[in-house]
Amino acid sequence: MPPKPKAPANTTKCICVGACVGFECVKQRSTALVTFGRSEEALSLVEKAIQESTNDRQLLENLETVYGAIKSSERRNKPLNAAAITANVEDECTGHRKSSDVGDIPNESTAKRRRVDNDSFVSTLADHFDCILCSKLLYEPVTTCCGHTFCRACLCRAVDNSDACPMCRTILHLEDPSAMPITNVLRTAIMHCFPDEYDIRRKETEADAPSAENALNRLPLFPLNAVVFPMQRFPMHIFEPRYRLMLRRILKGSRKFGLVAFKRTSDGGSEMCDVGCVLEVTKAERFPDGRSLIQTVARERFKVKGRIEVDGYYVGRTEVYEDTEETDSEEVREVEQRVRTILGGLLERGAQLPPIQHALRRAGQVPTEVQGAAALGMWLAGMLVTDLNERQQMLELQNSKKRLLEMEGVVSRFRESLLGASGLESRECCIQ
């Protein structure tokens, strides 16, 4: 009686122990290792079986399928079971049997089929790589503490309106969402699967960012019932979502924006004034709820030539607004000298008075003679003029001499009222 033929190695259910390369044995042992989180050992086991099974092509292909399934499971951090491996192997074997009737599969055809399978797999991932906020491919993806992923720019915009996660409403305590680290593994996968689409997203993001060329004469505008003058310090509390966005953008760039006051119109309404002052942010403190406290210093005046609305706030096309009157004439220097004399006496006698100390903290140090008459007039207007309309008139005035003459009268009246009320002037008269 002839000996009974052995079953093929790829279908034999092996019950051995030790170093066996039978397909069923390798499949069961590798699946068990993956189940207990030992993927590296499972991969080593399959690799060893592949190296020792070079004579059986069918077994070799099945083992390669097991290896690919384990690697795919490891990348997705998804548990693997025997049914998943068996399904993949059956698909591979079915294709192999259909092709075996006409001979071996050419390498070129096999590579082409695998490329088609890869393309189909990538296309199924497209929707999973979209940002839920902008409905576009994730660009610079960041992952929150609750496990949700968004474009970094989209998350920054979202937390301007709420400090909760847009997906699950978990409170996000983010000091600076723009500084969140990018999820590099996800970004690499997206760039590998969708290189062209990711490049398009990069170009879109760069196009939306303000360029240095446009920033030269375009200034974000902050309308407020206040008038500031050059060199004046001005603290602000930023809490509206649109101005949170504006602040975040300017902190990445020039750190400057324009403050403009409101003026009454003939119909009883209000509109923004055309002349304002550039503020430069010197310090910014952001709270977990998105609000910010900023310290600013006023720089130069500007005039708005036109404005557009961008993401809820205005951006103005501006030009520098300077005095047109000659500031180094003899008449202007005489007026400046008189004002400095009155101001010097006021500061010498009343330097310890709280009103003067408060005014100096707000306005800064007295401008030097090198800075000129224009700077002195602006400094005095910022320190002594309190009425909003009068402050706006002083800001819009382009005549240094006229501004100094106005301030000469204001300083004299302020000196008389302040020193007279404190009794300093009467005591000085008695001493004399």
C-alpha positions as CSV (number, residue, x, y, z in Angstrom):
1,M,0.0,0.0,0.0
2,P,1.6,3.3,-1.0
3,P,2.3,5.9,1.7
4,K,-0.4,8.5,2.4
5,P,0.6,11.9,1.0
6,K,1.3,14.8,3.4
7,A,-1.0,17.8,3.5
8,P,0.5,21.1,2.3
9,A,2.4,23.1,4.9
10,N,0.1,26.1,4.5
11,T,-3.0,24.2,5.5
12,T,-1.7,21.9,8.2
13,K,-3.0,22.6,11.6
14,C,0.2,22.3,13.6
15,I,0.1,21.1,17.2
16,C,3.8,21.1,17.8
17,V,5.7,23.2,20.2
18,G,9.0,25.0,19.8
19,A,10.5,26.4,16.5
20,C,7.8,25.4,13.9
21,V,7.1,27.3,10.7
22,G,3.8,25.7,9.9
23,F,1.3,28.4,8.8
24,E,-1.4,27.6,11.3
25,C,1.1,27.4,14.1
26,V,2.7,30.7,13.2
27,K,-0.6,32.4,12.7
28,Q,-2.0,31.3,16.1
29,R,1.2,32.1,18.0
30,S,1.6,35.6,16.4
31,T,-2.0,36.4,17.0
32,A,-1.6,35.5,20.7
33,L,1.5,37.7,21.0
34,V,-0.3,40.7,19.4
35,T,-3.3,40.2,21.7
36,F,-1.1,40.6,24.7
37,G,0.6,43.7,23.2
38,R,3.8,41.9,22.1
39,S,3.8,43.0,18.5
40,E,7.5,43.1,18.1
41,E,7.9,39.4,19.1
42,A,5.1,38.5,16.7
43,L,6.8,40.2,13.9
44,S,10.1,38.5,14.7
45,L,8.3,35.1,14.8
46,V,6.8,35.7,11.3
47,E,10.1,37.0,9.9
48,K,11.9,33.9,11.1
49,A,9.2,31.7,9.5
50,I,9.5,33.6,6.2
51,Q,13.3,33.1,6.2
52,E,12.9,29.3,6.7
53,S,10.1,28.8,4.2
54,T,11.8,29.8,0.9
55,N,10.8,26.5,-0.9
56,D,7.0,26.9,-0.6
57,R,5.8,29.9,-2.5
58,Q,2.2,29.6,-1.2
59,L,3.3,29.4,2.4
60,L,5.7,32.3,1.8
61,E,2.9,34.5,0.5
62,N,0.5,33.6,3.3
63,L,3.2,34.4,5.9
64,E,3.9,37.8,4.2
65,T,0.2,38.5,4.5
66,V,0.3,37.8,8.2
67,Y,3.3,40.0,8.6
68,G,1.5,42.9,6.7
69,A,-1.6,42.5,8.8
70,I,0.4,42.7,12.1
71,K,2.3,45.8,10.8
72,S,-1.0,47.5,9.8
73,S,-2.6,46.7,13.2
74,E,0.5,48.1,14.9
75,R,0.3,51.4,12.9
76,R,-3.4,51.8,13.6
77,N,-3.1,50.7,17.3
78,K,-6.0,48.4,16.6
79,P,-6.3,44.9,18.2
80,L,-5.7,42.0,15.8
81,N,-7.5,38.6,15.9
82,A,-7.2,35.3,14.0
83,A,-10.3,36.0,11.9
84,A,-8.8,39.2,10.5
85,I,-5.6,37.4,9.5
86,T,-7.6,34.5,8.0
87,A,-9.7,36.8,5.9
88,N,-6.6,38.5,4.5
89,V,-5.0,35.2,3.8
90,E,-8.1,33.8,2.1
91,D,-8.3,36.8,-0.2
92,E,-4.6,36.4,-1.1
93,C,-5.0,32.6,-1.7
94,T,-8.1,33.1,-3.8
95,G,-6.3,35.4,-6.1
96,H,-3.4,33.0,-6.2
97,R,-5.5,30.0,-7.2
98,K,-7.2,31.9,-10.0
99,S,-3.9,32.9,-11.4
100,S,-2.3,29.5,-10.9
101,D,-4.4,27.9,-13.7
102,V,-2.5,30.0,-16.3
103,G,0.9,29.8,-14.7
104,D,2.9,32.0,-12.3
105,I,1.8,35.6,-11.7
106,P,4.3,38.0,-13.4
107,N,6.0,40.4,-11.0
108,E,4.8,43.4,-12.9
109,S,1.2,42.4,-12.6
110,T,1.5,41.7,-8.9
111,A,3.1,45.1,-8.3
112,K,0.3,46.8,-10.4
113,R,-2.4,45.0,-8.4
114,R,-0.8,46.0,-5.1
115,R,-0.6,49.6,-6.3
116,V,-4.3,49.6,-7.1
117,D,-5.0,48.1,-3.7
118,N,-2.9,50.8,-2.0
119,D,-4.7,53.6,-3.9
120,S,-8.0,52.2,-2.9
121,F,-6.9,52.0,0.8
122,V,-5.6,55.7,0.7
123,S,-8.9,56.9,-0.9
124,T,-10.8,55.4,2.0
125,L,-8.7,57.4,4.5
126,A,-9.4,60.7,2.9
127,D,-12.5,61.5,4.9
128,H,-10.7,60.5,8.1
129,F,-7.9,63.1,7.5
130,D,-10.3,66.0,7.2
131,C,-10.5,68.7,9.9
132,I,-14.0,68.9,11.4
133,L,-13.8,72.7,11.6
134,C,-12.8,73.7,8.1
135,S,-13.8,70.5,6.3
136,K,-10.4,70.4,4.5
137,L,-7.4,68.2,4.8
138,L,-5.7,68.6,8.1
139,Y,-2.8,71.1,8.0
140,E,-0.3,71.3,10.9
141,P,-2.6,68.9,12.9
142,V,-2.6,69.3,16.7
143,T,-4.2,67.0,19.2
144,T,-6.0,68.3,22.3
145,C,-5.9,66.7,25.8
146,C,-9.2,65.0,25.1
147,G,-7.8,63.2,22.0
148,H,-9.4,65.3,19.2
149,T,-7.3,66.6,16.3
150,F,-7.8,69.8,14.3
151,C,-5.7,72.1,12.1
152,R,-3.7,74.3,14.4
153,A,-5.0,77.5,12.8
154,C,-8.6,76.2,13.1
155,L,-8.2,75.4,16.8
156,C,-6.8,78.9,17.4
157,R,-9.9,80.4,15.9
158,A,-12.2,78.1,17.8
159,V,-10.7,79.0,21.2
160,D,-11.1,82.7,20.5
161,N,-14.9,82.1,20.9
162,S,-14.8,79.4,23.6
163,D,-12.3,77.6,25.7
164,A,-14.0,74.3,25.2
165,C,-13.1,71.5,22.7
166,P,-15.2,72.0,19.5
167,M,-16.0,68.2,19.5
168,C,-16.7,67.1,23.1
169,R,-16.8,70.5,24.9
170,T,-14.0,69.5,27.3
171,I,-12.5,72.7,28.8
172,L,-9.1,73.3,27.2
173,H,-6.6,75.2,29.4
174,L,-4.4,76.5,26.6
175,E,-2.2,79.5,27.3
176,D,-1.2,79.9,23.7
177,P,-2.9,77.5,21.2
178,S,-0.7,78.7,18.4
179,A,2.3,77.2,20.3
180,M,0.8,73.7,20.5
181,P,3.2,71.1,19.1
182,I,2.2,69.5,15.8
183,T,1.3,65.8,15.8
184,N,4.2,64.7,13.7
185,V,3.2,61.1,13.1
186,L,-0.1,62.2,11.7
187,R,1.4,65.0,9.7
188,T,3.9,62.6,8.2
189,A,1.1,60.1,7.3
190,I,-0.9,62.8,5.6
191,M,2.0,64.2,3.7
192,H,2.9,60.6,2.5
193,C,-0.7,59.7,1.4
194,F,-1.8,63.1,0.1
195,P,1.3,65.1,-0.9
196,D,-0.4,67.3,-3.5
197,E,-3.4,68.1,-1.3
198,Y,-1.1,69.0,1.6
199,D,0.9,71.3,-0.5
200,I,-2.3,73.1,-1.6
201,R,-3.3,73.5,2.0
202,R,0.1,75.0,2.8
203,K,-0.2,77.5,0.0
204,E,-3.7,78.4,1.1
205,T,-2.5,79.0,4.7
206,E,0.4,81.1,3.6
207,A,-1.8,83.2,1.3
208,D,-4.2,84.0,4.2
209,A,-1.3,85.1,6.4
210,P,-0.6,88.9,6.2
211,S,2.5,89.6,4.2
212,A,5.2,92.1,5.1
213,E,4.5,94.1,2.0
214,N,0.8,94.6,2.9
215,A,1.7,95.2,6.6
216,L,3.6,98.4,5.7
217,N,0.4,100.5,5.1
218,R,-2.3,98.2,6.5
219,L,-3.1,98.5,10.2
220,P,-5.6,96.6,12.3
221,L,-8.0,99.1,13.9
222,F,-9.4,99.0,17.4
223,P,-12.3,101.5,17.9
224,L,-12.7,102.7,21.5
225,N,-14.0,105.7,23.3
226,A,-10.5,106.9,24.1
227,V,-7.8,109.1,22.6
228,V,-4.1,108.4,23.2
229,F,-1.1,110.5,22.2
230,P,2.4,109.5,21.2
231,M,4.6,108.2,24.1
232,Q,1.6,107.6,26.3
233,R,1.2,104.2,28.1
234,F,-2.2,102.6,27.6
235,P,-3.3,99.2,29.2
236,M,-6.1,97.3,27.6
237,H,-8.3,94.3,28.4
238,I,-9.0,92.2,25.2
239,F,-12.0,89.9,25.6
240,E,-14.1,89.9,22.4
241,P,-13.4,86.9,20.1
242,R,-12.7,89.1,17.0
243,Y,-10.1,91.1,18.9
244,R,-8.6,88.0,20.4
245,L,-7.9,86.9,16.9
246,M,-6.5,90.3,16.0
247,L,-4.2,90.3,19.0
248,R,-2.9,86.8,18.2
249,R,-2.1,87.9,14.7
250,I,-0.3,91.1,15.5
251,L,1.8,89.4,18.2
252,K,3.2,87.1,15.5
253,G,4.0,90.2,13.4
254,S,4.7,93.9,14.1
255,R,2.9,93.9,17.5
256,K,1.2,97.1,16.4
257,F,-2.4,98.2,15.8
258,G,-4.3,101.4,15.6
259,L,-6.6,102.9,18.2
260,V,-9.3,105.2,16.9
261,A,-12.0,107.0,18.8
262,F,-15.7,107.4,17.9
263,K,-17.3,110.7,16.9
264,R,-20.9,111.7,16.8
265,T,-22.7,112.1,13.5
266,S,-25.4,114.5,12.5
267,D,-28.1,111.8,12.7
268,G,-27.2,111.0,16.3
269,G,-25.1,107.9,15.6
270,S,-21.4,107.4,15.8
271,E,-18.5,106.5,13.5
272,M,-14.8,106.0,13.7
273,C,-12.5,109.0,13.5
274,D,-10.0,109.2,10.7
275,V,-7.1,110.1,12.8
276,G,-5.7,107.8,15.5
277,C,-2.5,106.6,17.2
278,V,-0.5,103.5,16.6
279,L,-0.1,101.3,19.7
280,E,2.7,98.8,20.2
281,V,2.1,95.9,22.5
282,T,5.0,95.7,25.0
283,K,3.5,93.0,27.2
284,A,0.7,90.5,26.9
285,E,-0.8,88.2,29.5
286,R,-3.3,85.6,28.3
287,F,-5.7,83.9,30.7
288,P,-7.0,80.3,30.3
289,D,-10.4,81.5,29.2
290,G,-8.9,83.4,26.2
291,R,-9.0,86.9,27.6
292,S,-5.8,89.0,27.6
293,L,-4.3,91.9,29.5
294,I,-1.9,93.9,27.4
295,Q,0.4,96.9,28.0
296,T,0.9,99.2,25.1
297,V,2.9,102.3,24.3
298,A,1.6,104.9,21.8
299,R,4.0,105.6,18.9
300,E,3.0,107.8,16.0
301,R,-0.2,109.3,14.6
302,F,-1.9,107.9,11.5
303,K,-4.8,108.8,9.2
304,V,-7.1,106.2,7.7
305,K,-7.5,106.4,4.0
306,G,-9.7,103.4,3.6
307,R,-10.7,100.3,5.6
308,I,-12.1,96.9,5.0
309,E,-13.5,94.3,7.4
310,V,-11.4,91.1,8.0
311,D,-12.8,88.3,10.2
312,G,-15.0,90.7,12.2
313,Y,-12.5,93.6,12.8
314,Y,-11.4,96.5,10.6
315,V,-8.1,96.8,8.8
316,G,-7.2,100.3,7.6
317,R,-5.1,101.5,4.8
318,T,-3.2,104.3,6.6
319,E,-0.6,107.0,6.1
320,V,1.6,108.8,8.6
321,Y,0.0,111.9,10.1
322,E,2.5,114.6,11.0
323,D,2.6,118.3,11.8
324,T,2.7,120.5,8.7
325,E,3.8,123.7,10.5
326,E,7.5,124.4,10.9
327,T,8.6,123.2,14.4
328,D,12.1,124.7,14.6
329,S,11.1,128.4,14.0
330,E,12.1,131.1,16.6
331,E,8.5,131.6,17.6
332,V,7.9,128.0,18.3
333,R,11.1,127.7,20.4
334,E,10.0,130.8,22.5
335,V,6.6,129.2,23.2
336,E,8.3,125.9,24.0
337,Q,10.7,127.6,26.5
338,R,7.9,129.3,28.3
339,V,5.9,126.1,28.6
340,R,9.0,124.2,29.9
341,T,9.6,126.9,32.6
342,I,6.0,126.7,33.9
343,L,6.0,122.9,33.7
344,G,9.4,122.7,35.5
345,G,8.1,124.8,38.4
346,L,4.9,122.6,38.6
347,L,6.9,119.4,38.8
348,E,9.4,120.7,41.2
349,R,6.9,121.9,43.8
350,G,4.2,119.3,43.3
351,A,6.2,116.2,42.4
352,Q,4.9,114.4,45.5
353,L,1.2,115.1,44.9
354,P,-0.9,112.0,43.8
355,P,-2.5,113.7,40.8
356,I,0.9,114.6,39.3
357,Q,2.4,111.2,40.1
358,H,-0.6,109.5,38.4
359,A,-0.3,111.8,35.4
360,L,3.4,111.1,35.0
361,R,2.9,107.3,35.2
362,R,0.3,107.5,32.5
363,A,2.2,110.0,30.2
364,G,5.8,108.9,30.8
365,Q,8.8,111.1,31.2
366,V,8.8,114.7,30.0
367,P,10.2,114.9,26.4
368,T,13.6,116.4,26.1
369,E,14.5,119.5,24.1
370,V,16.0,117.3,21.5
371,Q,12.7,115.6,20.9
372,G,11.2,119.0,20.1
373,A,8.1,121.1,20.5
374,A,5.8,118.7,18.8
375,A,6.6,115.9,21.3
376,L,6.2,118.3,24.2
377,G,2.8,119.5,23.0
378,M,1.6,115.9,22.5
379,W,2.9,114.8,25.9
380,L,1.1,117.7,27.7
381,A,-2.2,117.0,25.8
382,G,-2.1,113.4,26.8
383,M,-1.4,114.3,30.4
384,L,-3.7,117.3,31.1
385,V,-6.6,117.3,28.6
386,T,-9.5,115.1,29.8
387,D,-12.4,115.8,27.6
388,L,-12.6,113.3,24.7
389,N,-13.6,115.8,22.0
390,E,-10.8,118.2,23.0
391,R,-8.3,115.3,23.1
392,Q,-9.3,114.3,19.5
393,Q,-9.0,117.9,18.4
394,M,-5.5,118.1,19.9
395,L,-4.6,114.8,18.2
396,E,-5.8,116.0,14.8
397,L,-4.1,119.4,15.1
398,Q,-1.1,119.7,12.7
399,N,0.3,123.0,14.1
400,S,2.9,122.6,16.9
401,K,2.8,126.3,17.8
402,K,-0.9,126.4,18.2
403,R,-0.9,123.2,20.3
404,L,1.8,124.6,22.6
405,L,-0.1,127.8,23.1
406,E,-3.2,125.8,24.0
407,M,-1.1,123.8,26.4
408,E,0.5,126.8,28.0
409,G,-2.9,128.0,29.2
410,V,-3.8,124.5,30.4
411,V,-0.6,124.1,32.3
412,S,-0.9,127.5,34.0
413,R,-4.5,126.8,35.1
414,F,-3.6,123.3,36.3
415,R,-0.7,124.7,38.3
416,E,-2.8,127.3,40.0
417,S,-5.6,125.0,40.9
418,L,-3.4,122.1,42.0
419,L,-0.8,124.1,44.0
420,G,-3.4,126.4,45.4
421,A,-5.6,123.6,46.6
422,S,-2.6,121.8,48.3
423,G,-1.4,125.0,49.9
424,L,2.1,124.8,48.4
425,E,1.9,128.1,46.6
426,S,0.7,130.0,49.7
427,R,3.5,128.6,51.8
428,E,6.1,129.6,49.3
429,C,4.7,133.1,49.2
430,C,5.0,133.3,53.1
431,I,8.6,132.1,52.9
432,Q,9.5,134.7,50.4
